[in-house]
Amino acid sequence: MEGTTVRGGLGWRQSTLVDTIVETPRVKSLVLDVPNSLAHRAGQHVDVRLTAEDGYQAARSYSIASPPEERRLVLTIERLDDGEVSPYLVDELRVGDPLELRGPIGGYFVWESSMSGPLLLIAGGSGIVPLRAIIRHRIATNSDAPVRLVYSVRTPDDVIYRQEMDRLATSATGIEVIYTFTRVAPGGWAGYQRRIDAALLAEVCWPPESKPTAFICGPTPLVETAANILSTLGYQPTSIKTERFGPTGGP
Ligand SMILES: Cc1cc2nc3c(=O)[nH]c(=O)nc-3n(C[C@H](O)[C@H](O)[C@H](O)COP(=O)(O)OP(=O)(O)OC[C@H]3O[C@@H](n4cnc5c(N)ncnc54)[C@H](O)[C@@H]3O)c2cc1C
């Protein structure tokens, strides 16, 4: 992973689940109490480790959905039905249960308010998670960096943080939200209804002359497609930051 750093050492630590939020039928946010704050930056992730009674362990990475300003750490997990770890986190973990994690991890896919230029955020499915942390951090720090979020989801029911995104889209925060629905669009929808492609990004992206920074996160094919298109449109390679969530699939 590009520029990976682990602050606070590689040690595992115990957090406690204090609340859950149902985001979509397949996605849940876990609100965690972590002793001695992780002091993370917006865009970073943690590793989560499960240990079975026989000692078998499985670890996976999850982006941090909450900004550094919030006391509780929030992870947002999409259940993959044939997965080893995500079904447990979404369906089995109960308030009061411990959860082992380490981090924060990642020094490259990070936004800080000292960074100049407009922000282009591109998410596919659960790839919205670290971008939500960036958006909340942008608001909490009163940054006036213009933000354009392009959010690709399969159906309206798959929109994660829906109320928050809709609120942003209709308020004068300098944050624009552009959805594209790849399978089913809401009734009467006049917006995009296809996977992210060159024509779509050419219409919505900031011009390269405005020195934007792009953060792209989601399934590997979406991330690679969007990064290649931005490069073709004239974005500097160093201004395109990517995080790949998984080997397959896509909204
Ligand atoms: C830096 C980073 C941050 C991540 N942040 C998040 C996050 O915030 N929220 C979140 O839900 N996930 C996130 N992921 C993905 C997460 O780490 C796991 O890969 C995912 O939860 C699947 O784990 P599993 O044990 O349930 O499935 P596995 O047992 O690992 O895999 C089951 C099946 O699903 C496929 N698969 C694995 N991962 C994915 C995927 N992401 N998409 C589609 N198919 C997949 C596998 O090829 C396999 O066929 C992140 C990954 C990385 C690398």
The ligand as an SDF file (V2000), in Angstrom:
LIG
                    3D

 53 58  0  0  0  0  0  0  0  0999 V2000
   -7.6470   -0.1430    3.2490 C   0  0  0  0  0  0  0  0  0  0  0  0
   -8.9620   -0.8880    3.2250 C   0  0  0  0  0  0  0  0  0  0  0  0
  -10.0730   -0.3180    3.8140 C   0  0  0  0  0  0  0  0  0  0  0  0
  -11.2890   -0.9900    3.7780 C   0  0  0  0  0  0  0  0  0  0  0  0
  -12.3850   -0.3930    4.3490 N   0  0  0  0  0  0  0  0  0  0  0  0
  -13.5860   -1.0000    4.3190 C   0  0  0  0  0  0  0  0  0  0  0  0
  -14.7360   -0.3530    4.8720 C   0  0  0  0  0  0  0  0  0  0  0  0
  -14.6810    0.7710    5.3820 O   0  0  0  0  0  0  0  0  0  0  0  0
  -15.9160   -1.0330    4.8330 N   0  0  0  0  0  0  0  0  0  0  0  0
  -16.0220   -2.2830    4.2740 C   0  0  0  0  0  0  0  0  0  0  0  0
  -17.1300   -2.8470    4.2780 O   0  0  0  0  0  0  0  0  0  0  0  0
  -14.9440   -2.9080    3.7210 N   0  0  0  0  0  0  0  0  0  0  0  0
  -13.7360   -2.3000    3.7530 C   0  0  0  0  0  0  0  0  0  0  0  0
  -12.6260   -2.9330    3.2220 N   0  0  0  0  0  0  0  0  0  0  0  0
  -12.7660   -4.3250    2.7590 C   0  0  0  0  0  0  0  0  0  0  0  0
  -12.5350   -5.2690    3.9630 C   0  0  0  0  0  0  0  0  0  0  0  0
  -11.1630   -5.2000    4.3570 O   0  0  0  0  0  0  0  0  0  0  0  0
  -12.8130   -6.7360    3.6270 C   0  0  0  0  0  0  0  0  0  0  0  0
  -12.1090   -7.0870    2.4610 O   0  0  0  0  0  0  0  0  0  0  0  0
  -14.2840   -7.0170    3.4240 C   0  0  0  0  0  0  0  0  0  0  0  0
  -15.0370   -6.6770    4.6040 O   0  0  0  0  0  0  0  0  0  0  0  0
  -14.4900   -8.5170    3.1250 C   0  0  0  0  0  0  0  0  0  0  0  0
  -14.0130   -9.2740    4.1990 O   0  0  0  0  0  0  0  0  0  0  0  0
  -14.6830  -10.6890    4.5160 P   0  0  0  0  0  0  0  0  0  0  0  0
  -13.7780  -11.3780    5.5120 O   0  0  0  0  0  0  0  0  0  0  0  0
  -16.1100  -10.5310    4.8990 O   0  0  0  0  0  0  0  0  0  0  0  0
  -14.6450  -11.4490    3.1220 O   0  0  0  0  0  0  0  0  0  0  0  0
  -13.5260  -12.4940    2.6340 P   0  0  0  0  0  0  0  0  0  0  0  0
  -13.6920  -13.7720    3.3820 O   0  0  0  0  0  0  0  0  0  0  0  0
  -12.1860  -11.8260    2.6960 O   0  0  0  0  0  0  0  0  0  0  0  0
  -13.9160  -12.6570    1.1150 O   0  0  0  0  0  0  0  0  0  0  0  0
  -15.1530  -13.2400    0.7030 C   0  0  0  0  0  0  0  0  0  0  0  0
  -15.3770  -13.0680   -0.7800 C   0  0  0  0  0  0  0  0  0  0  0  0
  -15.5710  -11.6960   -1.1000 O   0  0  0  0  0  0  0  0  0  0  0  0
  -14.5670  -11.2190   -1.9920 C   0  0  0  0  0  0  0  0  0  0  0  0
  -14.2250   -9.8890   -1.4820 N   0  0  0  0  0  0  0  0  0  0  0  0
  -13.3610   -9.5850   -0.4770 C   0  0  0  0  0  0  0  0  0  0  0  0
  -13.3700   -8.2600   -0.2340 N   0  0  0  0  0  0  0  0  0  0  0  0
  -14.2610   -7.7160   -1.0930 C   0  0  0  0  0  0  0  0  0  0  0  0
  -14.7500   -6.4030   -1.2980 C   0  0  0  0  0  0  0  0  0  0  0  0
  -14.3050   -5.3490   -0.5750 N   0  0  0  0  0  0  0  0  0  0  0  0
  -15.6930   -6.2080   -2.2620 N   0  0  0  0  0  0  0  0  0  0  0  0
  -16.1650   -7.2300   -2.9730 C   0  0  0  0  0  0  0  0  0  0  0  0
  -15.7610   -8.5220   -2.8220 N   0  0  0  0  0  0  0  0  0  0  0  0
  -14.8180   -8.7430   -1.8930 C   0  0  0  0  0  0  0  0  0  0  0  0
  -13.4460  -12.2020   -1.9120 C   0  0  0  0  0  0  0  0  0  0  0  0
  -12.7350  -12.2630   -3.1380 O   0  0  0  0  0  0  0  0  0  0  0  0
  -14.2150  -13.4940   -1.6520 C   0  0  0  0  0  0  0  0  0  0  0  0
  -14.7710  -14.0030   -2.8450 O   0  0  0  0  0  0  0  0  0  0  0  0
  -11.4050   -2.2700    3.1950 C   0  0  0  0  0  0  0  0  0  0  0  0
  -10.2610   -2.8420    2.6040 C   0  0  0  0  0  0  0  0  0  0  0  0
   -9.0660   -2.1590    2.6060 C   0  0  0  0  0  0  0  0  0  0  0  0
   -7.8720   -2.7930    1.9560 C   0  0  0  0  0  0  0  0  0  0  0  0
  1  2  1  0
  2  3  1  0
  2 52  2  0
  3  4  2  0
  4  5  1  0
  4 50  1  0
  5  6  2  0
  6  7  1  0
  6 13  1  0
  7  8  2  0
  7  9  1  0
  9 10  1  0
 10 11  2  0
 10 12  1  0
 12 13  2  0
 13 14  1  0
 14 15  1  0
 14 50  1  0
 15 16  1  0
 16 17  1  0
 16 18  1  0
 18 19  1  0
 18 20  1  0
 20 21  1  0
 20 22  1  0
 22 23  1  0
 23 24  1  0
 24 25  2  0
 24 26  1  0
 24 27  1  0
 27 28  1  0
 28 29  2  0
 28 30  1  0
 28 31  1  0
 31 32  1  0
 32 33  1  0
 33 34  1  0
 33 48  1  0
 34 35  1  0
 35 36  1  0
 35 46  1  0
 36 37  1  0
 36 45  1  0
 37 38  2  0
 38 39  1  0
 39 40  1  0
 39 45  2  0
 40 41  1  0
 40 42  2  0
 42 43  1  0
 43 44  2  0
 44 45  1  0
 46 47  1  0
 46 48  1  0
 48 49  1  0
 50 51  2  0
 51 52  1  0
 52 53  1  0
M  END
$$$$
